[in-house]
Amino acid sequence: MPIDPSFEENREQVDDHEGHAVWGPVEEPEKLGIHGTHVAVDFDICLADGACLEDCPVDVFEWVDAPGHPESELKADPANEDQCIDCMICVDVCPVDAIDVDAGRAGRL
């Protein structure tokens, strides 16, 4: 199941990670929520194939450890989401549709 594009309405912000919002539920290590707002990554479905890190022209993503997560123990974190240029390459290359980019959410935490 792909990331919920309406996560702001359907989830609650439960934390802040490296300067971006985390949207719950979070129950480590199995549930890690959605990280980011403008550039949102559903950590629960991210399988860390690396396409977004390789293809992003402005280096929005960085690897973070997610020990014990059932999908993968690495996640593509939108650590630099403020640099996003809304090119949508990350959305296009993600094999599991774990990423959503919405310019209307830019600058909000």
N, C-alpha and C positions, 0 to 999 in steps of 0.2 A: 504494500500500500504506500503510495507516495506521500510526501510531506503535505500537511494540511495548510493550504494557502490562507486560511482564515484563523490561524493559530492565535492571533492577538485577541480574537473574540472568544475562542474556544479553550484557551489555556490561561493560566495565571503566571505572571512573572514571579519566579521563586528565588532567583539568585542573580548575581552578576559575576561574570567570568572574564578576566583580562579586558575589562572595559566594555563588554557587551552583555546584553540581557540573556538570561536562561529562562525558558518557559517550561513549566512542569507538565506532568509530574516527573520528579526525580527520585529514584530509589536505587542508589548505587549498589552493585555495579550493573544491574540488569536494565534499568531505565535511567537515561541520561538527559532526556528532554530535547528541546530545540534550542540551539545556540544562535544568537544574533537576532536582529530585527530587520534591517534593510536587506542584509544578506543572511538568510536563515538556513541552518543546516540541522536536519533531524538526526541527532546522534544515534537514535535508536534504530535507524535503518541504514546509516552510513556504513559501507563495508570497506572503506579505505583503499579503493583501487588507485587513487592518486590523480585521476584525470583532471580534476578541478585545480589541484596544485600545479600540475604541469602546464595547463592551458590558460590559466588566468593571466592576462597581460599586465596586471597591476599588483600581483602578489597579495591578494586578499586573504588567502588561506595559509595556515601553518598546521603542522601535525601536533596533536596532543595525545598523550597516553590515556587509555581507557581500560585499565587492567580488569579482566574478568567479564568484559561485555561480550555477550553471545555472538554478535555480528563480526566484531573485530576489536582488537585491543589498541587500535589507533583510530583517530577521528580527524576529519578535516575541519579545523576550527576557523571561523571567519574573524580571526584576530584583528584584521585590518579592514573591517567592513566599510569604514569611512573613506577608503580609497576606491571603492567600487565605482565603475564608470557605466554600469548597467548594460554591458555588452551581451549578457546572458549566455556566454560561452559555458560557464560552469553548469548552468541549468541544462544546457543541451548535451553536455558530455557525461553527466552523472548517470551511471547505468541503472540506478535504483530510484531515481527521482527524489533524492534526499535534500535537494537544494531549491529554495525559492528566493527570487530577487524581486523586490517591489520598490521602485523609486519613491512611491508614496509613503513608504515607511522610513525613508532616509532621515537620519539625524534624530530619530526617536529612540529612546532607551526605556 
